[in-house]
Amino acid sequence: MPDNRIKNEEQYEELRDQGMSKEKAARIANSENASKKGGKQKKYEKWTKEELYKKAQEVGIEGRSDMNKEELIEALRNH
């Protein structure tokens, strides 16, 4: 369900798919320059498990070595 407080919902979702927190993604999607920021990376579903693992390592997600691809995506989105 769309959030009426988000000015650029599509960009917000793209930023969340990149692993950005809800708060940061909302700030960018609601900024005056919203169309100029973010949304450049492919969706997590198109990343390899290795790419997801490396990103999870970068952001400090614990237990990543025991996660499958879907679990890594979920952990990154909720980080």
Secondary structure by P-SEA (a helix, b strand, c coil): ccccccccaaaaaaaaaacccaaaaaaaaaccccccccccccccccccaaaaaaaaaaacccccccccaaaaaaaaaac
